[in-house]
Amino acid sequence: MLRSFNGKKPSVHPSAFIHPSAEIIGDVQIKARASIWPGCVLRADTDRIIIGEGTNVQDGTVIHCDPGAPSILGKHITVGHRALIHGSRIADHVLVGMGAIVMAARIGSWSLIGAGALILDGANIAPRSLILGVPAKILRKTGPKEKTAIRNGAKNYIRRAKAHRTTSVALFG
């Protein structure tokens, strides 16, 4: 459901897919071919949230912000199920694993955040980092295997969203 807050309403590109059970609140911008899956909450009541082109935000994820700390996700990012992103900037081509928590951090491009990782407030992660653990630590640079996984994950969800968008229009439109 799309909801305005304090006069700001979500902006969704026509090619994006938003599942009907997702809550998109306030100053949220969702770009072309992005997808927001069941049970997600994107609440931009204190700053803005931007979901980049081709980015997928999977089931049960929460994205929020703080005053002066927007959540900005670049292009072709995969955010795994039940992740939490708060006041963070994530560059293009990143995989955020299932259940990962990213708190007021900056994540460089082509990075992979492992499932369940906790990235602490103020972290500045260099591009091409493999990040694991609680608290999260950089294990090593990502290589060709991770780059392929990141690229394929985003492409697969663009295709999946297109199929769901067509079905959702038929069922809910």
ZAKE-218941 format. One record per residue: residue number from 1; x, y, z of N, C-alpha, C, O in turn. Coordinates in steps of 0.05 Angstrom, whole numbers, padded with zeros to 5 digits. Example, Ala and Ser with C-alpha at 12.3 -4.5 7.8 and 13.67 -1.06 7.14 Angstrom:
REM residues 2
seq n_X n_Y n_Z ca_X ca_Y ca_Z c_X c_Y c_Z o_X o_Y o_Z
1 00264 -00114 00156 00246 -00090 00156 00264 -00066 00156 00285 -00066 00169
2 00257 -00045 00142 00273 -00021 00143 00258 00001 00157 00268 00023 00161
REM end
This chain:
REM residues 173
seq n_X n_Y n_Z ca_X ca_Y ca_Z c_X c_Y c_Z o_X o_Y o_Z
1 00017 -00023 00000 00000 00000 00000 00018 00025 00000 00038 00026 00015
2 00011 00044 -00016 00025 00069 -00018 00011 00089 00000 -00013 00093 -00002
3 00026 00103 00018 00015 00122 00036 00031 00148 00036 00056 00147 00037
4 00017 00170 00036 00031 00196 00039 00036 00201 00068 00022 00190 00086
5 00056 00218 00074 00062 00226 00101 00072 00255 00101 00091 00261 00086
6 00060 00272 00117 00068 00300 00118 00070 00313 00090 00089 00328 00084
7 00051 00307 00073 00050 00318 00046 00069 00306 00026 00070 00315 00003
8 00084 00286 00034 00102 00272 00015 00091 00245 00009 00082 00230 00027
9 00090 00239 -00017 00079 00213 -00025 00099 00197 -00041 00116 00209 -00055
10 00097 00171 -00040 00116 00154 -00056 00113 00159 -00086 00091 00165 -00096
11 00136 00157 -00099 00137 00159 -00129 00147 00132 -00139 00169 00123 -00132
12 00131 00119 -00156 00137 00092 -00165 00137 00093 -00196 00118 00100 -00209
13 00160 00084 -00208 00162 00082 -00237 00141 00062 -00247 00137 00041 -00234
14 00129 00067 -00270 00109 00048 -00280 00119 00019 -00285 00103 00000 -00284
15 00145 00016 -00289 00155 -00011 -00294 00163 -00026 -00268 00171 -00049 -00269
16 00161 -00012 -00245 00168 -00025 -00220 00145 -00043 -00211 00122 -00040 -00219
17 00152 -00063 -00194 00132 -00081 -00183 00131 -00076 -00152 00152 -00078 -00139
18 00108 -00071 -00142 00103 -00068 -00113 00082 -00089 -00106 00059 -00087 -00115
19 00089 -00108 -00089 00069 -00127 -00080 00048 -00113 -00063 00054 -00095 -00048
20 00023 -00121 -00066 00001 -00108 -00051 00004 -00107 -00021 -00007 -00090 -00008
21 00019 -00126 -00009 00022 -00127 00020 00045 -00110 00030 00049 -00107 00054
22 00061 -00097 00012 00083 -00080 00020 00072 -00053 00029 00051 -00044 00019
23 00085 -00040 00048 00078 -00014 00058 00099 00006 00049 00122 00003 00057
24 00092 00025 00033 00110 00045 00023 00100 00072 00033 00079 00081 00024
25 00115 00085 00051 00104 00108 00065 00122 00132 00062 00147 00130 00067
26 00111 00155 00054 00125 00180 00053 00142 00185 00029 00135 00177 00006
27 00165 00197 00033 00183 00206 00012 00200 00183 00001 00225 00182 00006
28 00187 00165 -00013 00201 00142 -00024 00200 00144 -00054 00179 00150 -00066
29 00223 00139 -00067 00224 00139 -00096 00233 00111 -00105 00254 00101 -00097
30 00217 00098 -00122 00223 00071 -00132 00227 00073 -00162 00208 00080 -00176
31 00251 00067 -00171 00258 00071 -00199 00251 00047 -00217 00240 00027 -00208
32 00257 00050 -00243 00249 00031 -00263 00258 00002 -00257 00280 -00002 -00247
33 00241 -00017 -00261 00246 -00045 -00259 00254 -00054 -00231 00264 -00076 -00227
34 00250 -00037 -00211 00255 -00045 -00183 00232 -00061 -00174 00210 -00061 -00186
35 00236 -00077 -00153 00214 -00093 -00142 00214 -00093 -00112 00235 -00095 -00099
36 00190 -00091 -00100 00187 -00092 -00071 00167 -00115 -00066 00145 -00115 -00076
37 00176 -00134 -00050 00162 -00160 -00047 00144 -00161 -00022 00144 -00141 -00007
38 00130 -00183 -00018 00110 -00184 00004 00121 -00177 00031 00143 -00185 00039
39 00105 -00162 00046 00111 -00156 00074 00133 -00135 00079 00141 -00131 00102
40 00143 -00122 00058 00164 -00102 00062 00152 -00077 00073 00129 -00070 00067
41 00168 -00062 00088 00161 -00036 00098 00183 -00017 00091 00206 -00020 00099
42 00176 00004 00075 00195 00025 00068 00182 00051 00079 00163 00061 00068
43 00193 00061 00102 00181 00083 00116 00199 00107 00116 00219 00108 00130
44 00192 00127 00099 00208 00151 00096 00193 00174 00109 00182 00191 00095
45 00192 00174 00135 00177 00195 00150 00195 00217 00161 00186 00237 00170
46 00222 00212 00161 00240 00232 00172 00261 00241 00151 00273 00262 00155
47 00264 00227 00130 00282 00234 00107 00271 00218 00084 00248 00210 00084
48 00288 00213 00063 00278 00200 00039 00291 00172 00036 00311 00166 00049
49 00277 00156 00020 00287 00130 00012 00286 00129 -00018 00266 00136 -00031
50 00308 00120 -00030 00310 00117 -00059 00317 00088 -00065 00337 00078 -00054
51 00301 00075 -00081 00307 00048 -00090 00314 00049 -00120 00298 00056 -00136
52 00339 00043 -00126 00350 00046 -00153 00339 00027 -00174 00325 00007 -00167
53 00345 00033 -00199 00335 00017 -00221 00344 -00012 -00219 00367 -00018 -00214
54 00325 -00030 -00223 00331 -00059 -00223 00338 -00071 -00196 00346 -00094 -00194
55 00334 -00055 -00174 00339 -00065 -00147 00315 -00081 -00137 00292 -00073 -00142
56 00320 -00103 -00123 00298 -00118 -00111 00301 -00119 -00081 00323 -00123 -00070
57 00278 -00114 -00068 00277 -00114 -00038 00258 -00137 -00031 00234 -00135 -00036
58 00269 -00158 -00020 00254 -00183 -00017 00238 -00183 00009 00240 -00167 00027
59 00221 -00203 00010 00200 -00207 00030 00209 -00200 00059 00230 -00209 00068
60 00192 -00184 00072 00196 -00178 00100 00218 -00158 00107 00224 -00154 00130
61 00230 -00146 00087 00252 -00126 00092 00240 -00100 00103 00218 -00092 00095
62 00255 -00087 00120 00248 -00061 00130 00270 -00041 00123 00294 -00046 00127
63 00262 -00019 00110 00281 00003 00104 00270 00028 00116 00247 00035 00112
64 00287 00042 00131 00279 00067 00145 00301 00087 00143 00322 00081 00131
65 00297 00110 00154 00317 00132 00153 00315 00148 00179 00297 00144 00195
66 00334 00166 00182 00334 00186 00204 00337 00214 00192 00345 00216 00169
67 00330 00235 00206 00334 00262 00196 00364 00265 00188 00382 00261 00204
68 00368 00273 00163 00396 00277 00153 00409 00251 00145 00433 00251 00137
69 00396 00229 00148 00407 00203 00141 00387 00187 00124 00374 00169 00134
70 00386 00193 00098 00368 00178 00081 00378 00150 00076 00401 00144 00081
71 00361 00133 00066 00369 00106 00057 00368 00107 00026 00347 00110 00014
72 00392 00105 00014 00394 00107 -00015 00407 00082 -00026 00430 00076 -00019
73 00392 00067 -00041 00401 00042 -00053 00405 00046 -00083 00386 00055 -00096
74 00428 00039 -00093 00435 00043 -00121 00421 00023 -00139 00400 00012 -00133
75 00433 00019 -00163 00422 00002 -00183 00430 -00027 -00179 00452 -00034 -00170
76 00412 -00045 -00187 00417 -00074 -00188 00427 -00085 -00162 00447 -00100 -00162
77 00414 -00078 -00141 00420 -00089 -00114 00399 -00111 -00108 00376 -00108 -00115
78 00409 -00132 -00095 00391 -00152 -00084 00391 -00149 -00053 00412 -00151 -00041
79 00368 -00145 -00042 00365 -00144 -00012 00349 -00169 -00004 00326 -00171 -00011
80 00363 -00187 00009 00350 -00213 00016 00328 -00210 00037 00325 -00189 00049
81 00313 -00232 00039 00290 -00233 00057 00297 -00224 00086 00318 -00231 00097
82 00279 -00208 00097 00280 -00199 00125 00305 -00183 00132 00313 -00182 00155
83 00317 -00170 00113 00339 -00152 00119 00329 -00126 00132 00305 -00120 00129
84 00346 -00112 00146 00340 -00086 00157 00361 -00066 00148 00385 -00070 00152
85 00352 -00044 00135 00370 -00023 00126 00360 00003 00138 00337 00011 00134
86 00378 00016 00153 00370 00040 00167 00390 00063 00161 00413 00061 00169
87 00381 00084 00148 00397 00108 00143 00424 00102 00130 00444 00112 00138
88 00423 00085 00109 00448 00076 00096 00448 00083 00067 00427 00087 00054
89 00472 00083 00056 00476 00087 00027 00490 00063 00016 00512 00056 00025
90 00477 00050 -00003 00488 00025 -00014 00492 00030 -00044 00473 00037 -00059
91 00517 00027 -00053 00524 00032 -00081 00513 00010 -00099 00502 -00009 -00090
92 00516 00014 -00126 00506 -00004 -00146 00518 -00032 -00142 00541 -00036 -00133
93 00503 -00052 -00150 00512 -00080 -00153 00522 -00091 -00126 00545 -00099 -00123
94 00504 -00092 -00107 00510 -00103 -00080 00490 -00124 -00074 00466 -00122 -00082
95 00498 -00145 -00060 00480 -00165 -00049 00479 -00163 -00019 00500 -00166 -00006
96 00456 -00158 -00008 00452 -00157 00021 00438 -00183 00029 00416 -00188 00021
97 00452 -00200 00044 00442 -00226 00050 00417 -00226 00068 00411 -00206 00081
98 00403 -00249 00068 00379 -00251 00084 00385 -00245 00114 00404 -00255 00125
99 00367 -00229 00126 00370 -00223 00154 00392 -00205 00162 00397 -00201 00185
100 00407 -00194 00142 00429 -00176 00149 00417 -00149 00159 00395 -00141 00153
101 00433 -00136 00176 00426 -00110 00187 00448 -00090 00179 00471 -00095 00185
102 00439 -00068 00167 00458 -00048 00158 00449 -00022 00171 00429 -00010 00164
103 00465 -00012 00191 00458 00011 00207 00475 00036 00200 00499 00036 00205
104 00463 00056 00187 00476 00081 00182 00504 00077 00170 00524 00088 00180
105 00506 00061 00150 00532 00054 00138 00533 00062 00108 00512 00068 00096
106 00557 00061 00097 00561 00064 00068 00574 00039 00058 00594 00029 00068
107 00561 00028 00037 00571 00002 00026 00579 00007 -00003 00564 00017 -00019
108 00604 00000 -00009 00615 00003 -00036 00604 -00017 -00056 00594 -00038 -00048
109 00606 -00010 -00082 00595 -00027 -00103 00609 -00054 -00104 00631 -00058 -00095
110 00594 -00073 -00115 00602 -00101 -00119 00610 -00114 -00093 00626 -00133 -00093
111 00597 -00106 -00071 00602 -00118 -00045 00581 -00139 -00040 00559 -00138 -00051
112 00587 -00159 -00023 00568 -00179 -00015 00568 -00180 00016 00588 -00186 00029
113 00544 -00175 00027 00540 -00176 00056 00527 -00203 00062 00505 -00209 00052
114 00540 -00219 00078 00530 -00246 00084 00504 -00246 00100 00498 -00226 00113
115 00489 -00268 00098 00464 -00271 00113 00470 -00267 00143 00489 -00278 00153
116 00452 -00252 00156 00454 -00248 00184 00476 -00229 00194 00479 -00225 00218
117 00491 -00217 00176 00513 -00199 00184 00501 -00174 00197 00479 -00166 00191
118 00516 -00162 00215 00509 -00137 00228 00530 -00116 00222 00553 -00118 00232
119 00523 -00097 00205 00541 -00075 00198 00535 -00052 00216 00513 -00041 00215
120 00554 -00045 00233 00549 -00025 00254 00548 00003 00243 00558 00010 00222
121 00536 00020 00259 00532 00049 00254 00559 00062 00246 00578 00059 00261
122 00559 00076 00224 00582 00091 00215 00602 00076 00199 00622 00087 00190
123 00598 00050 00194 00616 00035 00178 00618 00046 00149 00597 00054 00138
124 00641 00046 00138 00646 00055 00110 00660 00032 00096 00685 00029 00098
125 00645 00015 00082 00655 -00009 00070 00665 -00003 00042 00650 00007 00025
126 00690 -00010 00036 00702 -00006 00010 00688 -00023 -00012 00677 -00044 -00005
127 00689 -00014 -00037 00679 -00031 -00059 00692 -00058 -00059 00714 -00062 -00051
128 00676 -00078 -00070 00685 -00105 -00074 00693 -00119 -00048 00713 -00134 -00046
129 00677 -00114 -00026 00683 -00127 -00001 00663 -00150 00005 00640 -00148 -00001
130 00674 -00172 00015 00658 -00194 00025 00656 -00190 00055 00677 -00191 00069
131 00632 -00185 00066 00628 -00177 00093 00611 -00198 00107 00589 -00205 00098
132 00622 -00209 00130 00608 -00230 00145 00610 -00225 00174 00629 -00212 00184
133 00590 -00236 00189 00593 -00237 00218 00577 -00217 00234 00565 -00198 00223
134 00578 -00221 00261 00566 -00203 00280 00586 -00197 00302 00593 -00215 00317
135 00596 -00173 00304 00593 -00151 00284 00608 -00159 00258 00627 -00175 00258
136 00599 -00147 00236 00610 -00154 00210 00639 -00145 00207 00647 -00124 00217
137 00654 -00162 00193 00681 -00156 00186 00685 -00162 00156 00672 -00179 00145
138 00704 -00147 00144 00711 -00153 00116 00729 -00177 00116 00751 -00177 00128
139 00720 -00198 00102 00735 -00223 00101 00756 -00221 00079 00779 -00229 00083
140 00748 -00210 00056 00766 -00208 00033 00752 -00192 00011 00729 -00183 00015
141 00765 -00188 -00011 00753 -00175 -00034 00735 -00195 -00048 00741 -00219 -00048
142 00713 -00186 -00060 00697 -00204 -00077 00711 -00209 -00103 00727 -00193 -00113
143 00706 -00233 -00114 00719 -00241 -00139 00698 -00246 -00160 00675 -00238 -00157
144 00707 -00259 -00182 00689 -00264 -00204 00664 -00281 -00196 00642 -00276 -00207
145 00667 -00300 -00178 00644 -00316 -00169 00623 -00299 -00156 00599 -00302 -00162
146 00631 -00282 -00138 00611 -00264 -00125 00599 -00244 -00144 00576 -00238 -00143
147 00616 -00234 -00162 00606 -00214 -00182 00584 -00227 -00199 00564 -00214 -00204
148 00588 -00252 -00207 00568 -00266 -00223 00542 -00270 -00206 00520 -00266 -00216
149 00545 -00278 -00181 00522 -00282 -00164 00506 -00256 -00160 00482 -00256 -00161
150 00520 -00234 -00156 00507 -00208 -00153 00492 -00200 -00178 00469 -00193 -00177
151 00505 -00203 -00201 00493 -00196 -00226 00469 -00214 -00232 00448 -00204 -00240
152 00472 -00240 -00229 00450 -00259 -00235 00426 -00255 -00216 00403 -00257 -00224
153 00432 -00250 -00190 00410 -00245 -00172 00392 -00222 -00180 00368 -00224 -00180
154 00405 -00200 -00187 00389 -00176 -00196 00374 -00182 -00222 00350 -00175 -00224
155 00387 -00195 -00241 00374 -00202 -00266 00350 -00220 -00262 00329 -00216 -00274
156 00353 -00241 -00245 00332 -00260 -00240 00308 -00246 -00228 00285 -00252 -00235
157 00312 -00227 -00210 00290 -00213 -00197 00276 -00193 -00215 00253 -00188 -00212
158 00291 -00182 -00234 00278 -00165 -00255 00258 -00182 -00271 00236 -00174 -00276
159 00267 -00206 -00279 00249 -00224 -00294 00226 -00233 -00277 00203 -00234 -00286
160 00231 -00241 -00252 00210 -00250 -00234 00190 -00228 -00229 00166 -00233 -00228
161 00199 -00204 -00225 00181 -00181 -00220 00163 -00176 -00244 00139 -00170 -00241
162 00174 -00179 -00268 00158 -00174 -00292 00135 -00195 -00293 00112 -00188 -00299
163 00141 -00220 -00287 00121 -00241 -00287 00100 -00235 -00265 00076 -00238 -00270
164 00109 -00227 -00241 00090 -00221 -00220 00073 -00197 -00226 00049 -00196 -00219
165 00086 -00177 -00238 00071 -00152 -00245 00048 -00159 -00264 00025 -00149 -00260
166 00053 -00175 -00283 00032 -00184 -00302 00010 -00199 -00288 -00014 -00194 -00293
167 00017 -00218 -00270 -00003 -00233 -00255 -00018 -00215 -00236 -00042 -00218 -00233
168 -00004 -00197 -00222 -00016 -00179 -00203 -00037 -00161 -00216 -00058 -00156 -00205
169 -00030 -00151 -00240 -00050 -00135 -00255 -00075 -00151 -00260 -00097 -00141 -00257
170 -00071 -00176 -00268 -00095 -00193 -00274 -00111 -00198 -00248 -00136 -00199 -00250
171 -00098 -00202 -00226 -00112 -00208 -00201 -00122 -00184 -00186 -00144 -00185 -00175
172 -00107 -00162 -00186 -00113 -00139 -00169 -00120 -00114 -00184 -00131 -00095 -00173
173 -00114 -00113 -00211 -00117 -00088 -00225 -00144 -00081 -00234 -00148 -00061 -00247
REM end
